[in-house]
Amino acid sequence: MSVLPDLHLHYVQACQNLSQPENPFIARVLQEADKNDEISTKGITLKLAGNNHLVPVPRVTDDDLGVLVSVLGQAAFVTGLDLAYNLLTDAGAKTMATFLQENSTLQYLNLMFNDIGTSGAELIAGALHSNQSLVHLRMTGNKIGNQGGMFFASMLKINSTLEKLDLGDCDVGLQCLTATAIALTQNQSLKAINLNRPLLSSQQEETTVHIARMLRSNSSLVELHLGKHEMKNFGVQRLCEALYENSSLRYLDLSCNNIISDGVEFLGELLKRNQTLEILDLSANRIEDVGAMYLSEALATRNRTLQALSVVSNNITDEGLVALAQAMHSSMTLSHIYIWGNKIDRNTCVAFSELIAVGRLQLGCTDVLPYEVDGEVFLAELSHGLAKHRYWSPRCAAVAPGAANASLEIVPVSEY
């Protein structure tokens, strides 16, 4: 077991030994960690994210990270490290890669939105060939490119510990997505992957075909994010055909694609037969009333598993939204629904107000709030949704995860 917690003292000494000035932000976080009574029994996550502070903080640099990992080398009770939104480059990635090769206790690492490029991605992915402790890695927003993504695809063929990998907004391309899909036909440890917003030059949806083929044989993946893939009805049909044979996927994110009502018809049929899917995110497509009717029919008649549905910004009017509200009276499993950004009129306001009034829909499980003016009901927007905590997390522990992000509550894929 590690020595007793005294992270701040060790950090001050390390800064002196390495002739490196102290970062007051790191010093403060380590002081807070030293006061944590559970530090030596349960382990802690050091929250060093550079965003979401009431006052600006000096963001962590490559030099700062070098000192920090020299301290953490003797701190086995630190099981998580959040370094999001800082100033780390490929040099910092080299430091982190060395740390991952030597460290056997770190389970959660968040490097999202730093300045790590292709060479840094190669080093971190290479370290995961031998690392057997890291469970959750977030690389979101680092411009590692297609080649950097290929290193992670190769890693997935070897690593059998990682459960959650986030490569969203990383500028990966066709080759990376194809290689990742092929790797996941063999990898049986990864439970969640985010592949949002790749850079695709083709309109042929080859990547969706490869991912669909993977879903036929993969039995471990629980959560899959395919937002901003320019997916159309053809791609949705391929995915649905694959999911008839898949019995593990519980969260499917198809937000910000080019899906219209014809594609949702396939999803409606899938919902009637699939027995595992619990969360479906169709935000920012164009399913319109016809698509909403396909979904409501499936939910009202035969689906008994879907718990959360987002149809935010889909050009749906009263007809489709009221149908979804009525489906909630029939479907006892659907508990979270998000509808803001559509053409909400009087009938929708009344329908969702009634759902909330009778207790069928909780305010923490939707993004609308009824209010009344001169005897007429209206809906206001609540800041809730499936993706609320994808890019930031509240520093206040009092915020219940499920209140603003259904996926964290319904599909628990370990944070660390």
N, C-alpha and C positions, 0 to 999 in steps of 0.2 A: 504494500500500500504506500501511497505517497506521504511526504512529510506533512505536518499540520499546516493549515492555510496561513500563509503570510505573504500573499502575492505582491502586495504593494511594496513591502520592504525589499523583496527579491528584485522587483522591477527597478527600484531606485539604485540598488547596488549594481544591477546589470547595465543601467545607463552610464554609471560612473566607470565601470570596467571597460565599456565599449566606446567611451567618450562621445556618447550620443545624448543630446538634450531630451529631457523628459517631455512626453506628450501629456498635458494636463488632463485631457479627456480619458486617456488610458489609465492614468494614475487614479482618477476619481472612480472609474468603473472597478478597478482592482480593490480600492478601499471599500467600496460597497460589497464586493464579493467576500472580502475578509470578514465582514459582519454577519454573513449568512450562516445561520446555525446548522443548516442541513448540508453544508458544502462537502463535508467529508463522508457523508453517508449516502446521499442521493446523487451527488454530482450536480454541476451547474452549467449554464450556458452564459458565456461572457457576451453581453450585448454591446458591441462596438460599432453599430451601424451609424453612418455619418449623417443620416437624414432624420426627420421627425423629432427634432429637439426644439424646445422653446427658445433657446438662444443658440447661435451658431457654435459648433465645436470644431477644434482643429482636427481635420480628417486624418485617418491613419495612412502613412506613407510606407514605401518599401523599407526604409531605414527603421521606422517605428516597428514594423512587423518583425524585423530581424531581432530586435531586443525582446519583443513580446514572446516569440517562440522559444527563446533561450530560457525564459522564465517558466513557460508552460511545459517544458521538457521534464520538469520535476513535479508537475501538478496533475496527477492522474485523476483528480476529482473534477477537472474541467472536461466535460463531455461534449460541449457545444461551443461553437465560435461563430458569431454573427459579425461579419466584416463588410456588410453591404454598403453601397454608396460611399466608398472611400476612394483613395488615389493609388491603389495598387496596380502595378504594371507587370510585365513579364518577369522583371527582377523579383518582385514580390511573389509571383507564382513559383519561381524557382525555390525561394525560401520555404514556401508552403509545401511544395512537393517533397523537399528534404524532410520537413517535419512529419508529413504523412507517412513517409517510409520508415521513420524511426518511432512514431507514436502509435500506441496500441489502445488508446482509450477514447480518442475523439470520434464521436458518432454523428455529429451534425456540423456542417460547414456551409456558411452562406457567404458567397463571394459576388453576389449579384451587383450589376452596374458599377464595376470598376473599369480599369483600362487594360485588361488582360487580352492578349491577342493569340495568334496561332501558336507561337512557340511556347507561350505560357500554358496553353491548353495541352500541348504535347507533354509537358513536364508533369502537370497534375494528373492527366490520364495515365501516364506511365507509372506514377507513384501508386495508383490504384490497382496496378497489376499485382502488387504484393501486399498492399494494405488490407487488413482483415477486420477493421473496426468501423470504418465510416459507413453509415447507413443512409444518410441524406446529404446530397450535394446540390447546391444551387449556383449555377453559372449564368443565370439570366442576364441578358443585356451586355455581356462582354462580347466584343466583336471578334470572335474566334474564327469566323468564316467556315467555309465548307471543309477545308483541310483540318482545321481544329476540331470540327465535329467528327471527322473521320477517326481521329485518335480516340475519342470517347466511344465510337462504335466498336473499334477494335478492343477497347478495354472491356466492353460488355461481354465479349466472348470468353474472357478470362476471369474477371471478378465475379465472385459468388456471394458477396456480402452486401453490396449496395442495393437498397430497396427503393430509393426515390432519387431521380435525376431530373434536373430542370435545365433545359437547353433552349428555353424560349427567348426570342429576340436576340439570337446569337449570330444571325446572318448565315445559318447553315443552308446547304443547297440540296439539289437532287441526289447527288452521290451519297451525301451523309445520311439523308433520310432512308435511302434504299439500303445502305449498309447497316443502319440501326435496326431496320425492320428484319433484315436477315439475321443479325445477331440475336434479336429477341425471339427468334424461332427456337434457339437453343438455350438462351439464358432463362433460368427458372427462379431467379431470386428477385429481380426487379418488379416492384409492385406499382410504381407510378412514374410516368415520364411526361414532361412538357416539351412539345416540339412546335410551339406557337411561332408564327411569323417567320417562316423560312423565306429565302430568296429563290423563287422558282421562275425560270424563263419559259417553261413549256406550259401549254394549256391542256395537255393530254391526261393529266391526273395519274401519271405513272406511279408517283409516290403513294397515293391513296390505294392503288391496286396492290402494291407491295405490303403496305400496312395491313390491308384486309387479309392478304394471304397469311401474314404473321398471326393475326388474331384467330385464325382457324386452328393453329397448333399450339399457341401460347396458353398456358393454364395458370399463370401467376399474376399477370397484369390486372390491376384493379382500377387504375385511374389513367386516362389517356387524354391529352390536350392536343387538338388539331386545329386551333384557331388561326385564321388568316392564311389558309392554305389554298384560297381561290377554288374551293371545292364546289362542285355543281351536282346536279341530280345523279349523274353517272357514278361519281365517287360515293355518294350516299348509298346508292343501290349496292355497290360492291361491299361497303362496310356492313350494311344490314344483312346481306347474304352470309358474310363471314360470322356475324354475331349470332346467327341461328345455331352455330356449332360451338360457340364460346360460352363457357359457364363460369367465368371469373370476373369479367369486366363489370364494374359497378358505377363508374363515373365516366361519361363521354362528353367531351367539350368540343362542339362544332361551331363555336361563335365566330362571328365576323367572316363568314364565307358567302358564297353566291347561291345558297339553297333557296329554292322557291317551293310552292305547294306540291309540285310533282315529286320532289325529293322527300317531302314530309309524308307522302303517302306510303313510301317504303318504311319510314320510321314508325308510322302508325301500325303497320302490319307487324313490325318487329316487336313493338310494345305489347301486342296481343299474344305473342308466343314466347318472348324472352322472359326468363324467370330470375334474372340476376341484376339487370340494370336499375340503379337507384337514383342517379342524377343525370339529367340531360340538359345541356346548355346550348340553346339555339339563338342566343342573343345576337342582334345585328345581322340577321339574314333578311329574307323577304318572303316569309311564308304566308302572309296575309290571312284573310278569313278562312279560305279553303283549307290551308294547312292547319290552322287552329282547330277546325272541325275534325280533321283526321285525328289529331292528337286527343281531342276531347272524347271522341267516340271510343278510342282505344282505352282511355283512362276510365271511362264510365262503364264499360262493358266487361273487358277481359283482363286488363292489366292489374296485377296485385303486388307489384314490387316498386314502382317508381315513387320516390319520396320527394324529389325536388325537380322543378322544371322552370327554366328561364326562357321567356319569349320576348325579352326586352327589345324594343326598336325593331319591330317586324312588320310595320304597316298594317296592323290588325285593327279592325273597328269594333263597334259594339257587338256585332253578330258573333264574331269569333271569341271575344273576351268573355261575353256572357255564357257562351257554350262551355268555356273552360271553367268558369265559376260553378256552373251547374254540375260539371263532371266531378268537382270536388265533393259535392254532396253524395255522389255515388261511390267515389273512390276513397276508401278509408285510409289508404296508405300515403297518398299525396299530402304532404304537410307543408312544403315550401313552394311558393310560386311567385315569380317576379314578372311584372307586366309593364312597367313604366316605359315611356317612349313610344307607345302606340297611340292610336286615335281614340282616346278615352272620352266617352260621352256619358249622358245621364244614366242610361241603362247599366253600363259597366260600374258606375259609381254606386248605384243601388245594390247591384249584385254582390260586389266585394264588401260593401258596408254590412250587408246581411251576413256574409260568411264570418266576418270579424265579430259582429254582434252576438251571434249564437255560439261563438267559441270554436267554430270549425277551422278558422285560420287565425293564428296568433300574430300579433304585430311584429314580433321578432323574426317571423318566417316569411315576410313579404316586403315589398318596397313601396307600398301605398298605405296612406293613413286617411280614413274618412273624417270629414268635418262638415258642419252644417251652417248654411247662410240663408236666412229668411225661409227656413223650412225645406231647403233643397240641399241634397247631399252632394259633396264634391270629394275628390281624392287628391291628397298632397303626396309628394314624393318622400319616401324614407330612404336614408342612405344605407341600404342593405343590398346584398347581392352575392352571387356565387363567387365573384372575383374580387371582392372588396379588399381582402388581405393578401392578394397575390403579389403586389408590389411594395407593400408596407405592412407593418404590424404595430398595433398600439403599444406604447411603453407601459401603459397602465394595465396591471394584471387583472383589474376589476372587470375588464371587457370580456364577456363570455364569448368564446370562439363561435359557438353556434348561432349567436344572435345576429351576426353580420356576415357569416360565410358558412353556408350550409355544408359545404364539402368537408370542413374541418370537424363537423359533428357527426355527419352521417357516414363518411368514409374515413376512418382514422388510419392514416398512413403515418407512421411515427415521425415526429419532428426530430427527435434525437433519442 
